[in-house]
């Protein structure tokens, strides 16, 4: 776990807004846009993720669509390493690698450019929230299929009442999973 002070953890938590019944009744959506709008909070989040990238020995950062892009890009720039977007199927031009995964009701597919990762890359996956682990798990499979190594997974927030961590346990294959905030 990264060394977030209680004050920093409190700052981040205070900037995450609960939105009840979104996108459907019974769901409590965690809106990170107030955190992104606060330069002090966003900088603290970026610094914590950069620290993890260094600890993981990452040479590339993968950001998961869409909020993971927002978090991952400044981390890659600050860490001085490359950024690779993992997109929903059909959003990238050219040759891609695709991976399907299970949703609560159906399946989805994500893609990366085939040439963006290669053997020798140590890849850190960044996303905003770990919930069920489906997208993160599929991204780990894509990284390995591209010939790269998984350095670790880092998320702003883990929803501990959902099975994301348990679902990723085997897919991580010993790589660390860090959540800055666990609710």
VOPAGU-2260 file (C-alpha; in pm, 1 decimal, decimal comma):
REM VOPAGU-2260
SITE   aa  ch    i         X         Y         Z
SITE  UNK   A    0       0,0       0,0       0,0
SITE  UNK   A    1     124,7     346,4     -79,1
SITE  UNK   A    2     209,4     572,9     210,4
SITE  UNK   A    3     -88,6     806,1     197,1
SITE  UNK   A    4    -123,0    1013,9     506,7
SITE  UNK   A    5    -461,1    1016,7     676,6
SITE  UNK   A    6    -493,6    1382,1     575,0
SITE  UNK   A    7    -433,5    1296,0     207,7
SITE  UNK   A    8    -668,5     997,7     223,2
SITE  UNK   A    9    -928,2    1225,2     384,3
SITE  UNK   A   10    -877,7    1488,8     115,0
SITE  UNK   A   11    -932,5    1232,3    -160,8
SITE  UNK   A   12   -1237,4    1082,7       9,0
SITE  UNK   A   13   -1389,7    1425,6      67,8
SITE  UNK   A   14   -1373,1    1495,9    -306,0
SITE  UNK   A   15   -1553,8    1177,3    -412,2
SITE  UNK   A   16   -1926,4    1236,5    -439,2
SITE  UNK   A   17   -2186,0     965,3    -381,8
SITE  UNK   A   18   -2464,6     977,2    -640,5
SITE  UNK   A   19   -2755,7     752,8    -535,2
SITE  UNK   A   20   -2952,4     551,5    -789,3
SITE  UNK   A   21   -2712,9     613,3   -1078,3
SITE  UNK   A   22   -2698,6     465,7   -1338,4
SITE  UNK   A   23   -2990,4     261,1   -1207,4
SITE  UNK   A   24   -3194,6     234,9    -886,8
SITE  UNK   A   25   -3006,0      77,4    -597,9
SITE  UNK   A   26   -2658,4     171,1    -725,2
SITE  UNK   A   27   -2444,5     424,3    -534,7
SITE  UNK   A   28   -2221,3     577,7    -803,3
SITE  UNK   A   29   -1882,4     712,4    -691,2
SITE  UNK   A   30   -1827,3    1037,7    -885,6
SITE  UNK   A   31   -1460,4    1138,2    -899,1
SITE  UNK   A   32   -1511,8    1456,2   -1104,3
SITE  UNK   A   33   -1498,6    1681,1    -791,7
SITE  UNK   A   34   -1158,1    1525,6    -709,1
SITE  UNK   A   35   -1035,4    1592,2   -1063,4
SITE  UNK   A   36   -1153,4    1955,9   -1039,2
SITE  UNK   A   37    -946,7    2012,5    -722,2
SITE  UNK   A   38    -581,8    2062,4    -825,8
SITE  UNK   A   39    -446,7    1977,0    -478,5
SITE  UNK   A   40    -644,9    1651,7    -457,7
SITE  UNK   A   41    -567,7    1552,9    -818,6
SITE  UNK   A   42    -195,9    1622,8    -763,1
SITE  UNK   A   43    -195,8    1413,5    -442,8
SITE  UNK   A   44    -361,9    1126,4    -628,3
SITE  UNK   A   45    -116,0    1151,2    -917,0
SITE  UNK   A   46     181,8    1160,5    -679,6
SITE  UNK   A   47      59,6     847,5    -498,1
SITE  UNK   A   48      17,9     659,1    -826,6
SITE  UNK   A   49     361,1     773,9    -950,3
SITE  UNK   A   50     509,1     638,5    -626,8
SITE  UNK   A   51     347,3     301,7    -698,8
SITE  UNK   A   52     473,4     305,1   -1059,4
SITE  UNK   A   53     826,1     345,8    -925,0
SITE  UNK   A   54     777,6      73,5    -665,4
SITE  UNK   A   55     640,7    -162,5    -932,4
SITE  UNK   A   56     928,4     -86,6   -1171,3
SITE  UNK   A   57     674,6       1,8   -1442,1
SITE  UNK   A   58     796,2      92,0   -1790,3
SITE  UNK   A   59     446,3     149,8   -1931,6
SITE  UNK   A   60     115,2     262,5   -1784,8
SITE  UNK   A   61    -214,5     120,7   -1908,9
SITE  UNK   A   62    -528,1     325,1   -1841,5
SITE  UNK   A   63    -870,7     162,7   -1861,4
SITE  UNK   A   64   -1150,3     341,2   -2047,2
SITE  UNK   A   65   -1262,3     596,5   -1957,4
SITE  UNK   A   66   -1180,8     740,0   -1614,2
SITE  UNK   A   67    -864,8     530,1   -1599,9
SITE  UNK   A   68    -734,0     739,2   -1893,2
SITE  UNK   A   69    -773,1    1057,2   -1688,5
SITE  UNK   A   70    -577,5     911,1   -1396,6
SITE  UNK   A   71    -314,7     719,7   -1593,5
SITE  UNK   A   72    -198,5     982,4   -1844,2
SITE  UNK   A   73     -57,7    1231,9   -1589,7
SITE  UNK   A   74     105,5     944,1   -1398,6
SITE  UNK   A   75     284,3     830,4   -1715,6
SITE  UNK   A   76     400,6    1185,6   -1792,3
SITE  UNK   A   77     523,7    1249,2   -1436,7
SITE  UNK   A   78     694,2     907,6   -1418,9
SITE  UNK   A   79     855,8     957,9   -1762,6
SITE  UNK   A   80     710,5     639,4   -1910,8
SITE  UNK   A   81     467,0     553,3   -2191,5
SITE  UNK   A   82      87,6     551,0   -2168,5
SITE  UNK   A   83    -127,8     289,8   -2345,1
SITE  UNK   A   84    -507,1     324,9   -2354,2
SITE  UNK   A   85    -725,6      17,5   -2320,5
SITE  UNK   A   86   -1037,1     100,5   -2522,3
SITE  UNK   A   87   -1379,7     -45,1   -2579,2
SITE  UNK   A   88   -1390,1    -257,3   -2893,6
SITE  UNK   A   89   -1401,2     -69,5   -3223,4
SITE  UNK   A   90   -1249,1     256,2   -3094,0
SITE  UNK   A   91    -888,1     205,5   -3207,4
SITE  UNK   A   92    -771,1     217,1   -3570,5
SITE  UNK   A   93    -525,3     -36,7   -3704,4
SITE  UNK   A   94    -422,4    -377,0   -3575,1
SITE  UNK   A   95    -550,5    -451,7   -3225,5
SITE  UNK   A   96    -557,3    -728,3   -2969,1
SITE  UNK   A   97    -903,7    -785,3   -2821,9
SITE  UNK   A   98   -1024,4    -955,4   -2506,1
SITE  UNK   A   99   -1382,6   -1039,5   -2410,5
SITE  UNK   A  100   -1500,8   -1054,8   -2051,5
SITE  UNK   A  101   -1820,2   -1122,6   -1860,4
SITE  UNK   A  102   -2050,5    -850,1   -1735,8
SITE  UNK   A  103   -2337,2    -891,3   -1493,2
SITE  UNK   A  104   -2570,9    -928,7   -1792,8
SITE  UNK   A  105   -2376,6   -1023,7   -2104,9
SITE  UNK   A  106   -2023,5    -967,5   -2229,6
SITE  UNK   A  107   -1801,8    -678,4   -2335,4
SITE  UNK   A  108   -1474,5    -650,3   -2524,2
SITE  UNK   A  109   -1169,1    -427,6   -2483,9
SITE  UNK   A  110    -873,1    -366,4   -2714,4
SITE  UNK   A  111    -519,8    -229,9   -2730,2
SITE  UNK   A  112    -303,7    -151,2   -3029,4
SITE  UNK   A  113    -102,5    -465,2   -3097,5
SITE  UNK   A  114     228,1    -274,8   -3124,3
SITE  UNK   A  115     195,4     -61,7   -2808,5
SITE  UNK   A  116     322,7    -331,1   -2569,7
SITE  UNK   A  117     599,8    -584,0   -2618,4
SITE  UNK   A  118     830,5    -827,0   -2441,9
SITE  UNK   A  119    1030,7    -653,2   -2173,1
SITE  UNK   A  120     759,9    -401,2   -2088,0
SITE  UNK   A  121     655,2    -395,9   -1721,1
SITE  UNK   A  122     299,6    -265,1   -1725,1
SITE  UNK   A  123     107,3     -94,5   -1445,9
SITE  UNK   A  124    -271,4     -91,8   -1488,9
SITE  UNK   A  125    -455,5     213,0   -1351,4
SITE  UNK   A  126    -829,4     258,7   -1307,5
SITE  UNK   A  127   -1055,8     467,5   -1089,0
SITE  UNK   A  128   -1264,0     198,1    -918,9
SITE  UNK   A  129   -1221,7    -174,4    -866,1
SITE  UNK   A  130   -1570,4    -323,2    -851,2
SITE  UNK   A  131   -1622,4    -667,8   -1004,1
SITE  UNK   A  132   -1275,8    -688,4   -1163,3
SITE  UNK   A  133   -1395,6    -781,0   -1512,6
SITE  UNK   A  134   -1228,8    -501,5   -1707,2
SITE  UNK   A  135    -908,9    -516,7   -1502,1
SITE  UNK   A  136    -887,7    -894,3   -1546,5
SITE  UNK   A  137    -936,1    -865,2   -1921,9
SITE  UNK   A  138    -664,9    -597,9   -1938,3
SITE  UNK   A  139    -419,6    -830,6   -1759,6
SITE  UNK   A  140    -489,8   -1096,3   -2022,4
SITE  UNK   A  141    -430,0    -841,8   -2303,9
SITE  UNK   A  142    -100,6    -729,9   -2150,3
SITE  UNK   A  143      26,9   -1086,4   -2130,8
SITE  UNK   A  144     -96,1   -1172,0   -2481,5
SITE  UNK   A  145     105,6    -872,4   -2607,9
SITE  UNK   A  146     414,7   -1035,8   -2452,3
SITE  UNK   A  147     452,8    -784,1   -2168,4
SITE  UNK   A  148     467,7    -844,3   -1793,7
SITE  UNK   A  149     212,2    -718,5   -1542,4
SITE  UNK   A  150     397,1    -499,6   -1291,0
SITE  UNK   A  151      86,4    -428,3   -1083,6
SITE  UNK   A  152    -262,9    -283,3   -1067,4
SITE  UNK   A  153    -350,5      39,6    -887,3
SITE  UNK   A  154    -693,0     190,9    -833,6
SITE  UNK   A  155    -813,5     503,7    -661,6
SITE  UNK   A  156   -1093,1     315,9    -485,6
SITE  UNK   A  157   -1184,2     -45,1    -418,5
SITE  UNK   A  158   -1545,4    -136,1    -345,0
SITE  UNK   A  159   -1477,2    -408,5     -88,1
SITE  UNK   A  160   -1837,6    -532,4     -89,3
SITE  UNK   A  161   -1792,8    -647,6    -452,3
SITE  UNK   A  162   -1577,3    -943,5    -564,2
SITE  UNK   A  163   -1312,9    -753,5    -765,8
SITE  UNK   A  164   -1008,4    -840,1    -555,1
SITE  UNK   A  165   -1103,1   -1208,1    -527,3
SITE  UNK   A  166   -1181,1   -1225,8    -899,4
SITE  UNK   A  167    -838,9   -1080,8    -987,8
SITE  UNK   A  168    -637,3   -1295,5    -746,2
SITE  UNK   A  169    -546,2   -1564,5    -999,4
SITE  UNK   A  170    -508,2   -1322,1   -1290,9
SITE  UNK   A  171    -256,9   -1111,0   -1097,3
SITE  UNK   A  172     -19,0   -1409,2   -1079,9
SITE  UNK   A  173     170,1   -1253,2    -789,9
SITE  UNK   A  174     161,9    -892,0    -913,5
SITE  UNK   A  175      48,1    -639,1    -650,6
SITE  UNK   A  176    -298,2    -482,8    -638,2
SITE  UNK   A  177    -309,5    -150,9    -454,3
SITE  UNK   A  178    -619,0      51,2    -371,8
SITE  UNK   A  179    -559,2     398,7    -231,4
SITE  UNK   A  180    -903,4     398,2     -70,0
SITE  UNK   A  181   -1113,1      97,7      30,9
SITE  UNK   A  182   -1483,7     143,5      98,1
